[in-house]
Amino acid sequence: MAVRVQREDFDVGAELAALTAGRADIGGVATFLGLVRDTAGGQTVGAMTLEHYPGMTEKLLAEIEAEARDRWPLDATLIVHRYGRLEPGDRIVLVATASAHRQAALESCAFLIDWLKTRAPFWKLEETAKGGHWVEARESDDAAAARWGKSDKPAR
């Protein structure tokens, strides 16, 4: 398990190489790479600033990752999420899951992204020609996360 919240960019190839190094038991790796878009809601986005509460954010990401490990037979996982001011094309998040079988890797990766999008404590400020505005939660993200149901674990 690896969960990191950082300002710095990351190298996707290096991250995946480290995740699978020396692991002949892994049969499939699923990944998601999130990038800053240059448009949102019909407006051009010049930059996005992500804020979070250090300590709380990492704890919650680790809980989400633990939920994925409880649901699927995973051999390795990685969540790298950036914060700070990012421009269009910059990497925001990398999620990778590895398992002996592809289905577990694919499903758990989708689960992690859906739950990160709705449960991770990040706040996003988009900069547009009309000024800055905080990004609101979207119903479509909530619907995507809802397909996974609730955890059987008690709230932490």
PAZAPA-4460 file (N, C-alpha, C; in steps of 0.05 Angstrom, whole numbers, plus 32768, in hexadecimal, padded with zeros to 4 digits):
% residues 156
    n_x    n_y    n_z   ca_x   ca_y   ca_z    c_x    c_y    c_z   seq   type   mol
   8011   7FE8   8000   8000   8000   8000   8012   8019   8000     1      M     A
   800A   802B   7FEF   8018   8045   7FEF   8003   805B   7FEA     2      A     A
   8002   806D   7FFC   7FF1   8085   7FFA   8002   809D   7FFE     3      V     A
   8002   80AF   7FEA   8012   80C8   7FED   8002   80E0   7FE4     4      R     A
   8004   80F5   7FF3   7FF8   810F   7FEC   8010   8122   7FEA     5      V     A
   8013   812E   7FD2   802B   813E   7FCE   8027   8155   7FBB     6      Q     A
   8037   8169   7FBD   8036   8180   7FAB   8044   8179   7F91     7      R     A
   805A   8169   7F93   806B   8163   7F7C   805D   8152   7F67     8      E     A
   8065   8155   7F4E   805C   8143   7F39   8068   8127   7F3E     9      D     A
   805E   8114   7F2F   8068   80F8   7F31   806C   80ED   7F15    10      F     A
   807D   80D9   7F13   8083   80CB   7EFA   8073   80B1   7EFA    11      D     A
   805F   80AF   7EE8   804D   8098   7EE8   805D   807E   7EE3    12      V     A
   806F   807E   7ED0   807E   8066   7ECB   808F   805D   7EE2    13      G     A
   809C   8070   7EF0   80AC   8069   7F07   809A   805E   7F1E    14      A     A
   8083   806A   7F21   8071   8061   7F37   8068   8045   7F32    15      E     A
   8060   803E   7F19   8057   8023   7F12   806E   800F   7F14    16      L     A
   8085   8017   7F0C   809C   8005   7F0E   80A2   7FFE   7F2B    17      A     A
   80A0   8012   7F3C   80A5   800D   7F59   808F   7FFC   7F65    18      A     A
   8076   7FFF   7F5B   8060   7FF0   7F66   8063   7FD2   7F60    19      L     A
   806E   7FCC   7F49   806F   7FB0   7F40   808B   7FA3   7F42    20      T     A
   809F   7FB2   7F4B   80BA   7FA9   7F4C   80BC   7F8F   7F5D    21      A     A
   80C7   7F7A   7F51   80CB   7F61   7F5F   80B2   7F51   7F65    22      G     A
   809C   7F58   7F58   8082   7F4C   7F5E   8079   7F3A   7F47    23      R     A
   8082   7F22   7F47   8079   7F0F   7F32   805D   7F04   7F37    24      A     A
   8051   7F0A   7F4E   8037   7F00   7F55   8021   7F12   7F49    25      D     A
   8028   7F29   7F40   8014   7F3C   7F35   800F   7F35   7F18    26      I     A
   7FF5   7F31   7F11   7FED   7F2A   7EF6   7FE0   7F41   7EE7    27      G     A
   7FD7   7F56   7EF6   7FCA   7F6D   7EE9   7FCD   7F86   7EFA    28      G     A
   7FD2   7F9C   7EEC   7FD3   7FB6   7EF9   7FC0   7FC8   7EEB    29      V     A
   7FAE   7FD5   7EFA   7F9B   7FE8   7EEE   7FA3   8004   7EF9    30      A     A
   7FA1   8018   7EE7   7FA9   8032   7EEF   7F95   8047   7EE6    31      T     A
   7F94   805D   7EF5   7F85   8075   7EED   7F97   808C   7EF2    32      F     A
   7F99   809D   7EDE   7FA9   80B6   7EE0   7F96   80CD   7EDB    33      L     A
   7F93   80DE   7EEF   7F82   80F6   7EED   7F92   810E   7EE6    34      G     A
   7F88   811E   7ED2   7F96   8136   7EC9   7F84   814E   7ECC    35      L     A
   7F90   8166   7ECD   7F80   817F   7ECE   7F77   8184   7EB2    36      V     A
   7F5D   8189   7EAF   7F51   8190   7E95   7F52   81AE   7E92    37      R     A
   7F51   81B7   7E78   7F52   81D3   7E73   7F36   81E0   7E71    38      D     A
   7F21   81D0   7E74   7F06   81DB   7E74   7EF6   81CD   7E89    39      T     A
   7EE2   81DB   7E93   7ECF   81D0   7EA6   7EB6   81E1   7EA5    40      A     A
   7E9F   81D5   7EA2   7E86   81E4   7EA1   7E85   81F8   7E8B    41      G     A
   7E92   81F2   7E75   7E92   8204   7E5E   7EA5   821C   7E60    42      G     A
   7EB5   821C   7E75   7EC8   8232   7E79   7EE5   8228   7E77    43      Q     A
   7EF6   8239   7E6E   7F13   8232   7E6D   7F1E   8234   7E89    44      T     A
   7F2D   821F   7E90   7F39   821E   7EAB   7F57   8224   7EA7    45      V     A
   7F61   8238   7EB5   7F7D   823F   7EB3   7F8E   8230   7EC7    46      G     A
   7F82   8229   7EDD   7F91   821A   7EF2   7F7C   820F   7F06    47      A     A
   7F85   81FD   7F16   7F75   81F2   7F2C   7F87   81F0   7F45    48      M     A
   7F7D   81F9   7F5B   7F8C   81F6   7F74   7F7D   81E2   7F86    49      T     A
   7F8B   81CD   7F8E   7F80   81B9   7FA0   7F8B   81BE   7FBC    50      L     A
   7F78   81BF   7FCF   7F80   81C2   7FEB   7F77   81A9   7FFA    51      E     A
   7F84   81A4   8011   7F7D   818D   8022   7F86   8192   803E    52      H     A
   7F7E   8181   8051   7F87   8182   806C   7F9C   816C   8070    53      Y     A
   7FB6   8173   8072   7FCA   815F   8076   7FC4   814E   808F    54      P     A
   7FCA   8135   808D   7FC4   8122   80A2   7FA9   8115   809F    55      G     A
   7F94   8126   809E   7F79   811C   809A   7F76   810F   807E    56      M     A
   7F81   811D   806A   7F7F   8113   804F   7F8C   80F8   804C    57      T     A
   7FA5   80F5   8055   7FB3   80DC   8052   7FA5   80C5   8061    58      E     A
   7F9A   80CC   8079   7F8B   80B8   8088   7F73   80AE   8079    59      K     A
   7F64   80C0   806D   7F4C   80B8   805F   7F53   80A9   8045    60      L     A
   7F68   80B1   8037   7F70   80A2   8020   7F79   8086   8027    61      L     A
   7F86   8083   803D   7F8E   8068   8047   7F76   8057   804D    62      A     A
   7F61   8063   8059   7F49   8054   805F   7F3B   804B   8045    63      E     A
   7F3A   805D   8031   7F2E   8055   8018   7F3E   803F   800B    64      I     A
   7F58   8040   800C   7F69   802B   8001   7F65   8011   8010    65      E     A
   7F62   8012   802B   7F5D   7FFA   803A   7F42   7FED   8033    66      A     A
   7F2F   7FFE   802D   7F15   7FF3   8024   7F18   7FE4   800A    67      E     A
   7F28   7FEE   7FF8   7F2C   7FDF   7FDE   7F3A   7FC4   7FE4    68      A     A
   7F4D   7FC5   7FF6   7F5B   7FAB   7FFD   7F48   7F97   800A    69      R     A
   7F35   7FA1   8019   7F21   7F8F   8026   7F0F   7F83   8011    70      D     A
   7F09   7F91   7FFB   7EF6   7F88   7FE7   7F02   7F77   7FD1    71      R     A
   7F1C   7F7B   7FCB   7F29   7F6C   7FB5   7F44   7F61   7FBE    72      W     A
   7F4C   7F4B   7FB2   7F67   7F3F   7FB8   7F7D   7F4E   7FAA    73      P     A
   7F87   7F63   7FB7   7F9B   7F74   7FAB   7FB7   7F6E   7FB5    74      L     A
   7FCA   7F6F   7FA3   7FE6   7F6A   7FAB   7FF5   7F84   7FB0    75      D     A
   7FEB   7F9A   7FA3   7FF8   7FB4   7FA7   7FE5   7FCA   7F9F    76      A     A
   7FE8   7FE1   7FAC   7FD7   7FF8   7FA5   7FE9   8011   7FA6    77      T     A
   7FE0   8025   7F98   7FEE   803F   7F99   7FD9   8055   7F94    78      L     A
   7FDA   8069   7FA6   7FCB   8082   7FA2   7FDE   8099   7FA6    79      I     A
   7FE1   80A9   7F91   7FF1   80C1   7F92   7FDF   80D8   7F8B    80      V     A
   7FDB   80EB   7F9D   7FC9   8102   7F97   7FD8   811B   7F9D    81      H     A
   7FD6   812D   7F8A   7FE4   8147   7F8C   7FD2   815C   7F98    82      R     A
   7FDF   8171   7FA2   7FD1   8189   7FAC   7FE1   81A1   7FA3    83      Y     A
   7FD6   81B8   7FA6   7FE3   81D1   7F9D   7FD7   81DB   7F83    84      G     A
   7FE5   81EE   7F77   7FDB   81FA   7F5E   7FE5   81E9   7F46    85      R     A
   7FD2   81E0   7F36   7FD7   81CF   7F1F   7FCB   81DC   7F06    86      L     A
   7FD9   81D8   7EF0   7FCF   81E4   7ED6   7FC5   81CE   7EC4    87      E     A
   7FB5   81D5   7EAF   7FAB   81C1   7E9D   7FC1   81AF   7E92    88      P     A
   7FBB   8195   7E92   7FCF   8181   7E8A   7FDF   8175   7EA0    89      G     A
   7FE0   8183   7EB7   7FEF   8178   7ECE   7FE1   815F   7ED9    90      D     A
   7FF2   814D   7EE4   7FE7   8135   7EF1   7FDC   813D   7F0D    91      R     A
   7FC5   8132   7F14   7FB9   8137   7F2E   7FBB   811E   7F3F    92      I     A
   7FB3   8107   7F34   7FB0   80EF   7F44   7FB9   80D6   7F33    93      V     A
   7FC5   80C3   7F41   7FCC   80A9   7F36   7FC2   8094   7F49    94      L     A
   7FB2   8082   7F3F   7FA8   806B   7F4E   7FB0   8052   7F3F    95      V     A
   7FBD   8040   7F4D   7FC4   8026   7F40   7FBE   8010   7F54    96      A     A
   7FB3   7FFB   7F49   7FAD   7FE3   7F59   7FB8   7FCB   7F4A    97      T     A
   7FC3   7FB8   7F59   7FD0   7FA0   7F4D   7FC5   7F87   7F5B    98      A     A
   7FC0   7F73   7F4B   7FB5   7F5A   7F55   7FBF   7F43   7F44    99      S     A
   7FBB   7F2B   7F4D   7FC1   7F14   7F3D   7FB0   7F13   7F24   100      A     A
   7F98   7F1E   7F26   7F85   7F1D   7F10   7F7B   7F39   7F08   101      H     A
   7F76   7F3D   7EEE   7F6F   7F57   7EE4   7F55   7F62   7EEF   102      R     A
   7F41   7F51   7EF3   7F27   7F5B   7EFC   7F28   7F6A   7F17   103      Q     A
   7F37   7F5E   7F29   7F3A   7F6B   7F44   7F48   7F85   7F41   104      A     A
   7F5D   7F86   7F30   7F6C   7F9F   7F2C   7F5A   7FB4   7F1F   105      A     A
   7F4B   7FAD   7F0B   7F3A   7FC0   7EFD   7F23   7FCB   7F0F   106      L     A
   7F16   7FB9   7F1C   7EFF   7FC1   7F2D   7F09   7FD2   7F45   107      E     A
   7F1E   7FCA   7F51   7F28   7FD9   7F69   7F32   7FF5   7F61   108      S     A
   7F3E   7FF7   7F49   7F48   8011   7F40   7F30   8024   7F3C   109      C     A
   7F1B   801A   7F2F   7F03   802A   7F2A   7EF6   8032   7F45   110      A     A
   7EF5   801F   7F57   7EEA   8025   7F72   7EFA   803B   7F80   111      F     A
   7F14   8039   7F7F   7F25   804E   7F8D   7F21   8069   7F80   112      L     A
   7F20   806B   7F66   7F1B   8085   7F5A   7F00   8090   7F61   113      I     A
   7EEB   807F   7F60   7ED0   8089   7F67   7ECF   8093   7F84   114      D     A
   7EDB   8084   7F96   7EDA   808C   7FB2   7EEC   80A3   7FB8   115      W     A
   7F03   80A5   7FAA   7F15   80BC   7FAE   7F07   80D5   7FA5   116      L     A
   7EF9   80D4   7F8F   7EEB   80EB   7F83   7ED6   80F6   7F96   117      K     A
   7EC9   80E5   7FA5   7EB3   80ED   7FB6   7EBA   80EF   7FD4   118      T     A
   7ECE   80E1   7FDD   7ED4   80E0   7FFA   7EEE   80EC   8003   119      R     A
   7F01   80F0   7FF0   7F1B   80FB   7FF7   7F17   8119   7FFE   120      A     A
   7F23   8122   8013   7F1F   813E   801C   7F32   8152   800D   121      P     A
   7F2C   8156   7FF4   7F3A   816A   7FE4   7F26   817F   7FDC   122      F     A
   7F2F   8198   7FDB   7F1E   81AE   7FD2   7F2C   81BA   7FB9   123      W     A
   7F1C   81BE   7FA4   7F27   81C7   7F8B   7F1D   81E3   7F83   124      K     A
   7F30   81F5   7F7E   7F2A   8210   7F76   7F32   8213   7F59   125      L     A
   7F1F   8217   7F47   7F25   821B   7F2B   7F28   8238   7F24   126      E     A
   7F3C   823F   7F15   7F41   825A   7F0B   7F37   825C   7EEE   127      E     A
   7F24   826E   7EEA   7F1A   8273   7ECF   7F1B   8291   7EC9   128      T     A
   7F13   8298   7EB1   7F13   82B5   7EA9   7EFF   82C4   7EBB   129      A     A
   7EEB   82B6   7EC6   7ED7   82C3   7ED7   7EE0   82C4   7EF4   130      K     A
   7EF8   82BA   7EFA   7F02   82BA   7F15   7F04   829D   7F20   131      G     A
   7F0B   829B   7F39   7F0D   8281   7F46   7EF3   8278   7F52   132      G     A
   7EEE   825E   7F51   7ED6   8253   7F5E   7EDC   8237   7F68   133      H     A
   7ED0   8230   7F7F   7ED4   8215   7F8A   7EC2   8201   7F7B   134      W     A
   7ECE   81EA   7F75   7EC0   81D5   7F67   7EAD   81C7   7F79   135      V     A
   7E94   81C5   7F71   7E7F   81B7   7F81   7E7F   8199   7F7A   136      E     A
   7E76   8189   7F8D   7E73   816D   7F88   7E5E   8169   7F71   137      A     A
   7E63   8154   7F61   7E51   814E   7F4B   7E40   8135   7F51   138      R     A
   7E27   8136   7F49   7E16   811F   7F4D   7E20   8106   7F3F   139      E     A
   7E2C   810A   7F27   7E36   80F3   7F18   7E4D   80E5   7F27   140      S     A
   7E5D   80F4   7F36   7E72   80E8   7F46   7E66   80D8   7F5D   141      D     A
   7E52   80E3   7F6A   7E44   80D5   7F80   7E37   80BB   7F75   142      D     A
   7E2B   80BD   7F5E   7E1E   80A5   7F52   7E33   808F   7F4C   143      A     A
   7E4A   8097   7F42   7E5F   8084   7F3C   7E69   8076   7F56   144      A     A
   7E6D   8086   7F6B   7E76   807B   7F84   7E61   8069   7F91   145      A     A
   7E47   8070   7F8D   7E31   8061   7F99   7E2F   8044   7F8E   146      A     A
   7E39   8040   7F76   7E37   8025   7F6B   7E47   8010   7F7B   147      R     A
   7E5A   8019   7F8B   7E6A   8007   7F9B   7E5D   8001   7FB6   148      W     A
   7E47   800E   7FBC   7E3A   8009   7FD6   7E4A   8014   7FED   149      G     A
   7E40   800F   8004   7E4D   8018   801D   7E60   8003   8027   150      K     A
   7E73   800C   8037   7E85   7FFA   8044   7E77   7FEB   805A   151      S     A
   7E7F   7FD2   805F   7E74   7FC3   8076   7E83   7FCB   8090   152      D     A
   7E98   7FDB   808D   7EA7   7FE3   80A4   7E98   7FFA   80B3   153      K     A
   7E9C   7FFC   80CD   7E91   8013   80DB   7E9F   802D   80D3   154      P     A
   7E92   8043   80D5   7E9E   805D   80CF   7EB5   8062   80E1   155      A     A
   7ECA   806F   80D6   7EE2   8073   80E7   7EE3   8090   80EF   156      R     A
***
